[in-house]
Amino acid sequence: MDYSKQVDDMCIVRQGANHGAAPIPEEGKWVQAKEIKDISGLTHGIGWCAPQQGGCKLTLNIKDGIIEEALVETIGCSGMTQSAAMAGEILTGKTILEALNTDLVCDAINVAMRELFLQIVYGRSQSAFSEGGLVVGAGMDDLGKGHRSQIGTIYSTKLKGARYLEVTEGYITKQALDENDEIIGYEALNFGKMMDFIKEGMEPKEALEKATGRYGRFDDAAKIIDPRRD
């Protein structure tokens, strides 16, 4: 290492207080993180692209600095959804530092990785106080039954009001209104459940009916509409 003459000419002043890094919570332990391998935890990060036309939710499960599990969820941009496929292959097996400095194809996914990195190295993980952390595979729990992202899609205008298109329960097939034309419930199809039923050998029509549920005060409706047509 090269030093300037000014530094060379200085006398030595010994370092006094040196207590090391502040400990951060990781998987039920307090860890003084000094190297990448000291980092473990499962956490989420949200990112967006420069034109802000789409977003990404990234979930990583990190063990000893290595990404063991990745869940990439994107919305709002067709190119972003294809980029997620590439990112899913790229991320696992890398250290979190490698992943931070890897082109994950899409702006939103890169930003999500940056935000997630900041959380995990500061001990802000979802599993910070879970002894032993979360098993590899825990990321799938975010998707629930049917293994589909939880999406909320609502469209509305001042003139015609709101249309529920998709919520956590699934794809909205019918919207229930009361006598004042106010929303009081809906019928939703859970695509994930329906496909599981079909793969198990159930007839599609029966699977569709079994995977459809009604929510709110649907049965009290004065009027039923198709939110995509009516």
Secondary structure, 3 states (H helix, E strand, C coil): CCCCHHHHCCCCCCCCCCCCCCCEEECCEEECCCCHHHCCEEEEEEEECCCCCCEEEEEEEEECCEEEEEEEEEECCHHHHHHHHHHHHHHCCCEHHHHHCCCCCCHHHHHHHHHHHHHHHCCCCCCCCCCCCCCCCHHHHHHCCCCCCCCCEEEEECCCEEEEEEECCEEEEEEEECCCCCEEEEEEECHHHHHHHHHCCCCHHHHHHHCEEEEECHHHCCEEECCCCC
